[in-house]
Amino acid sequence: MTRQELDELLDGALSPEAAARVQAELRTNAPAAALCAKMQRERALRSAALAGYAPSAEEAEVAAVRVIAALAE
């Protein structure tokens, strides 16, 4: 099992068959289950940290200008 598969499981991006296979492996693979739990905690912390963030109008404008400039390159 790869970290990418765990990411896809947590994202809900796996097919039902693939998700069932990964979940079955997690039940018998303690290190993979621990990694998956750690990834879930990290996602929850990131989500909580970013939940209240909204850029100011100035920050949004600066970001937009940078993105447009990067796309023009």
Phi and psi in radians as a Rosetta constraint file:
Dihedral C 1 N 2 CA 2 C 2 CIRCULARHARMONIC -1.835 0.35
Dihedral N 2 CA 2 C 2 N 3 CIRCULARHARMONIC 2.829 0.35
Dihedral C 2 N 3 CA 3 C 3 CIRCULARHARMONIC -1.084 0.35
Dihedral N 3 CA 3 C 3 N 4 CIRCULARHARMONIC -0.607 0.35
Dihedral C 3 N 4 CA 4 C 4 CIRCULARHARMONIC -1.067 0.35
Dihedral N 4 CA 4 C 4 N 5 CIRCULARHARMONIC -0.721 0.35
Dihedral C 4 N 5 CA 5 C 5 CIRCULARHARMONIC -1.091 0.35
Dihedral N 5 CA 5 C 5 N 6 CIRCULARHARMONIC -0.679 0.35
Dihedral C 5 N 6 CA 6 C 6 CIRCULARHARMONIC -1.148 0.35
Dihedral N 6 CA 6 C 6 N 7 CIRCULARHARMONIC -0.748 0.35
Dihedral C 6 N 7 CA 7 C 7 CIRCULARHARMONIC -1.010 0.35
Dihedral N 7 CA 7 C 7 N 8 CIRCULARHARMONIC -0.810 0.35
Dihedral C 7 N 8 CA 8 C 8 CIRCULARHARMONIC -1.141 0.35
Dihedral N 8 CA 8 C 8 N 9 CIRCULARHARMONIC -0.626 0.35
Dihedral C 8 N 9 CA 9 C 9 CIRCULARHARMONIC -1.085 0.35
Dihedral N 9 CA 9 C 9 N 10 CIRCULARHARMONIC -0.849 0.35
Dihedral C 9 N 10 CA 10 C 10 CIRCULARHARMONIC -1.165 0.35
Dihedral N 10 CA 10 C 10 N 11 CIRCULARHARMONIC -0.499 0.35
Dihedral C 10 N 11 CA 11 C 11 CIRCULARHARMONIC -1.389 0.35
Dihedral N 11 CA 11 C 11 N 12 CIRCULARHARMONIC -0.239 0.35
Dihedral C 11 N 12 CA 12 C 12 CIRCULARHARMONIC 1.332 0.35
Dihedral N 12 CA 12 C 12 N 13 CIRCULARHARMONIC 0.400 0.35
Dihedral C 12 N 13 CA 13 C 13 CIRCULARHARMONIC -1.646 0.35
Dihedral N 13 CA 13 C 13 N 14 CIRCULARHARMONIC -0.087 0.35
Dihedral C 13 N 14 CA 14 C 14 CIRCULARHARMONIC -1.469 0.35
Dihedral N 14 CA 14 C 14 N 15 CIRCULARHARMONIC 2.642 0.35
Dihedral C 14 N 15 CA 15 C 15 CIRCULARHARMONIC -1.107 0.35
Dihedral N 15 CA 15 C 15 N 16 CIRCULARHARMONIC 2.786 0.35
Dihedral C 15 N 16 CA 16 C 16 CIRCULARHARMONIC -0.975 0.35
Dihedral N 16 CA 16 C 16 N 17 CIRCULARHARMONIC -0.662 0.35
Dihedral C 16 N 17 CA 17 C 17 CIRCULARHARMONIC -1.171 0.35
Dihedral N 17 CA 17 C 17 N 18 CIRCULARHARMONIC -0.784 0.35
Dihedral C 17 N 18 CA 18 C 18 CIRCULARHARMONIC -1.161 0.35
Dihedral N 18 CA 18 C 18 N 19 CIRCULARHARMONIC -0.706 0.35
Dihedral C 18 N 19 CA 19 C 19 CIRCULARHARMONIC -1.077 0.35
Dihedral N 19 CA 19 C 19 N 20 CIRCULARHARMONIC -0.737 0.35
Dihedral C 19 N 20 CA 20 C 20 CIRCULARHARMONIC -1.112 0.35
Dihedral N 20 CA 20 C 20 N 21 CIRCULARHARMONIC -0.688 0.35
Dihedral C 20 N 21 CA 21 C 21 CIRCULARHARMONIC -1.121 0.35
Dihedral N 21 CA 21 C 21 N 22 CIRCULARHARMONIC -0.800 0.35
Dihedral C 21 N 22 CA 22 C 22 CIRCULARHARMONIC -1.133 0.35
Dihedral N 22 CA 22 C 22 N 23 CIRCULARHARMONIC -0.770 0.35
Dihedral C 22 N 23 CA 23 C 23 CIRCULARHARMONIC -1.105 0.35
Dihedral N 23 CA 23 C 23 N 24 CIRCULARHARMONIC -0.653 0.35
Dihedral C 23 N 24 CA 24 C 24 CIRCULARHARMONIC -1.120 0.35
Dihedral N 24 CA 24 C 24 N 25 CIRCULARHARMONIC -0.712 0.35
Dihedral C 24 N 25 CA 25 C 25 CIRCULARHARMONIC -1.157 0.35
Dihedral N 25 CA 25 C 25 N 26 CIRCULARHARMONIC -0.653 0.35
Dihedral C 25 N 26 CA 26 C 26 CIRCULARHARMONIC -1.085 0.35
Dihedral N 26 CA 26 C 26 N 27 CIRCULARHARMONIC -0.531 0.35
Dihedral C 26 N 27 CA 27 C 27 CIRCULARHARMONIC -1.214 0.35
Dihedral N 27 CA 27 C 27 N 28 CIRCULARHARMONIC -0.390 0.35
Dihedral C 27 N 28 CA 28 C 28 CIRCULARHARMONIC -2.020 0.35
Dihedral N 28 CA 28 C 28 N 29 CIRCULARHARMONIC -0.067 0.35
Dihedral C 28 N 29 CA 29 C 29 CIRCULARHARMONIC -2.078 0.35
Dihedral N 29 CA 29 C 29 N 30 CIRCULARHARMONIC 1.596 0.35
Dihedral C 29 N 30 CA 30 C 30 CIRCULARHARMONIC -1.026 0.35
Dihedral N 30 CA 30 C 30 N 31 CIRCULARHARMONIC -0.767 0.35
Dihedral C 30 N 31 CA 31 C 31 CIRCULARHARMONIC -1.093 0.35
Dihedral N 31 CA 31 C 31 N 32 CIRCULARHARMONIC -0.685 0.35
Dihedral C 31 N 32 CA 32 C 32 CIRCULARHARMONIC -1.187 0.35
Dihedral N 32 CA 32 C 32 N 33 CIRCULARHARMONIC -0.681 0.35
Dihedral C 32 N 33 CA 33 C 33 CIRCULARHARMONIC -1.116 0.35
Dihedral N 33 CA 33 C 33 N 34 CIRCULARHARMONIC -0.689 0.35
Dihedral C 33 N 34 CA 34 C 34 CIRCULARHARMONIC -1.147 0.35
Dihedral N 34 CA 34 C 34 N 35 CIRCULARHARMONIC -0.722 0.35
Dihedral C 34 N 35 CA 35 C 35 CIRCULARHARMONIC -1.109 0.35
Dihedral N 35 CA 35 C 35 N 36 CIRCULARHARMONIC -0.756 0.35
Dihedral C 35 N 36 CA 36 C 36 CIRCULARHARMONIC -1.080 0.35
Dihedral N 36 CA 36 C 36 N 37 CIRCULARHARMONIC -0.745 0.35
Dihedral C 36 N 37 CA 37 C 37 CIRCULARHARMONIC -1.099 0.35
Dihedral N 37 CA 37 C 37 N 38 CIRCULARHARMONIC -0.704 0.35
Dihedral C 37 N 38 CA 38 C 38 CIRCULARHARMONIC -1.107 0.35
Dihedral N 38 CA 38 C 38 N 39 CIRCULARHARMONIC -0.744 0.35
Dihedral C 38 N 39 CA 39 C 39 CIRCULARHARMONIC -1.104 0.35
Dihedral N 39 CA 39 C 39 N 40 CIRCULARHARMONIC -0.679 0.35
Dihedral C 39 N 40 CA 40 C 40 CIRCULARHARMONIC -1.105 0.35
Dihedral N 40 CA 40 C 40 N 41 CIRCULARHARMONIC -0.757 0.35
Dihedral C 40 N 41 CA 41 C 41 CIRCULARHARMONIC -1.096 0.35
Dihedral N 41 CA 41 C 41 N 42 CIRCULARHARMONIC -0.767 0.35
Dihedral C 41 N 42 CA 42 C 42 CIRCULARHARMONIC -1.075 0.35
Dihedral N 42 CA 42 C 42 N 43 CIRCULARHARMONIC -0.729 0.35
Dihedral C 42 N 43 CA 43 C 43 CIRCULARHARMONIC -1.090 0.35
Dihedral N 43 CA 43 C 43 N 44 CIRCULARHARMONIC -0.742 0.35
Dihedral C 43 N 44 CA 44 C 44 CIRCULARHARMONIC -1.108 0.35
Dihedral N 44 CA 44 C 44 N 45 CIRCULARHARMONIC -0.722 0.35
Dihedral C 44 N 45 CA 45 C 45 CIRCULARHARMONIC -1.137 0.35
Dihedral N 45 CA 45 C 45 N 46 CIRCULARHARMONIC -0.762 0.35
Dihedral C 45 N 46 CA 46 C 46 CIRCULARHARMONIC -1.076 0.35
Dihedral N 46 CA 46 C 46 N 47 CIRCULARHARMONIC -0.770 0.35
Dihedral C 46 N 47 CA 47 C 47 CIRCULARHARMONIC -1.076 0.35
Dihedral N 47 CA 47 C 47 N 48 CIRCULARHARMONIC -0.772 0.35
Dihedral C 47 N 48 CA 48 C 48 CIRCULARHARMONIC -1.130 0.35
Dihedral N 48 CA 48 C 48 N 49 CIRCULARHARMONIC -0.696 0.35
Dihedral C 48 N 49 CA 49 C 49 CIRCULARHARMONIC -1.166 0.35
Dihedral N 49 CA 49 C 49 N 50 CIRCULARHARMONIC -0.625 0.35
Dihedral C 49 N 50 CA 50 C 50 CIRCULARHARMONIC -1.602 0.35
Dihedral N 50 CA 50 C 50 N 51 CIRCULARHARMONIC -0.208 0.35
Dihedral C 50 N 51 CA 51 C 51 CIRCULARHARMONIC -1.030 0.35
Dihedral N 51 CA 51 C 51 N 52 CIRCULARHARMONIC -0.681 0.35
Dihedral C 51 N 52 CA 52 C 52 CIRCULARHARMONIC -1.609 0.35
Dihedral N 52 CA 52 C 52 N 53 CIRCULARHARMONIC 0.018 0.35
Dihedral C 52 N 53 CA 53 C 53 CIRCULARHARMONIC -1.524 0.35
Dihedral N 53 CA 53 C 53 N 54 CIRCULARHARMONIC 2.191 0.35
Dihedral C 53 N 54 CA 54 C 54 CIRCULARHARMONIC -2.338 0.35
Dihedral N 54 CA 54 C 54 N 55 CIRCULARHARMONIC 2.172 0.35
Dihedral C 54 N 55 CA 55 C 55 CIRCULARHARMONIC -1.150 0.35
Dihedral N 55 CA 55 C 55 N 56 CIRCULARHARMONIC 2.592 0.35
Dihedral C 55 N 56 CA 56 C 56 CIRCULARHARMONIC -1.212 0.35
Dihedral N 56 CA 56 C 56 N 57 CIRCULARHARMONIC 2.936 0.35
Dihedral C 56 N 57 CA 57 C 57 CIRCULARHARMONIC -1.041 0.35
Dihedral N 57 CA 57 C 57 N 58 CIRCULARHARMONIC -0.681 0.35
Dihedral C 57 N 58 CA 58 C 58 CIRCULARHARMONIC -1.156 0.35
Dihedral N 58 CA 58 C 58 N 59 CIRCULARHARMONIC -0.777 0.35
Dihedral C 58 N 59 CA 59 C 59 CIRCULARHARMONIC -1.080 0.35
Dihedral N 59 CA 59 C 59 N 60 CIRCULARHARMONIC -0.726 0.35
Dihedral C 59 N 60 CA 60 C 60 CIRCULARHARMONIC -1.125 0.35
Dihedral N 60 CA 60 C 60 N 61 CIRCULARHARMONIC -0.705 0.35
Dihedral C 60 N 61 CA 61 C 61 CIRCULARHARMONIC -1.157 0.35
Dihedral N 61 CA 61 C 61 N 62 CIRCULARHARMONIC -0.767 0.35
Dihedral C 61 N 62 CA 62 C 62 CIRCULARHARMONIC -1.063 0.35
Dihedral N 62 CA 62 C 62 N 63 CIRCULARHARMONIC -0.765 0.35
Dihedral C 62 N 63 CA 63 C 63 CIRCULARHARMONIC -1.100 0.35
Dihedral N 63 CA 63 C 63 N 64 CIRCULARHARMONIC -0.750 0.35
Dihedral C 63 N 64 CA 64 C 64 CIRCULARHARMONIC -1.088 0.35
Dihedral N 64 CA 64 C 64 N 65 CIRCULARHARMONIC -0.747 0.35
Dihedral C 64 N 65 CA 65 C 65 CIRCULARHARMONIC -1.088 0.35
Dihedral N 65 CA 65 C 65 N 66 CIRCULARHARMONIC -0.743 0.35
Dihedral C 65 N 66 CA 66 C 66 CIRCULARHARMONIC -1.126 0.35
Dihedral N 66 CA 66 C 66 N 67 CIRCULARHARMONIC -0.727 0.35
Dihedral C 66 N 67 CA 67 C 67 CIRCULARHARMONIC -1.147 0.35
Dihedral N 67 CA 67 C 67 N 68 CIRCULARHARMONIC -0.785 0.35
Dihedral C 67 N 68 CA 68 C 68 CIRCULARHARMONIC -1.067 0.35
Dihedral N 68 CA 68 C 68 N 69 CIRCULARHARMONIC -0.743 0.35
Dihedral C 68 N 69 CA 69 C 69 CIRCULARHARMONIC -1.124 0.35
Dihedral N 69 CA 69 C 69 N 70 CIRCULARHARMONIC -0.718 0.35
Dihedral C 69 N 70 CA 70 C 70 CIRCULARHARMONIC -1.149 0.35
Dihedral N 70 CA 70 C 70 N 71 CIRCULARHARMONIC -0.650 0.35
Dihedral C 70 N 71 CA 71 C 71 CIRCULARHARMONIC -1.218 0.35
Dihedral N 71 CA 71 C 71 N 72 CIRCULARHARMONIC -0.486 0.35
Dihedral C 71 N 72 CA 72 C 72 CIRCULARHARMONIC -1.348 0.35
Dihedral N 72 CA 72 C 72 N 73 CIRCULARHARMONIC -0.294 0.35
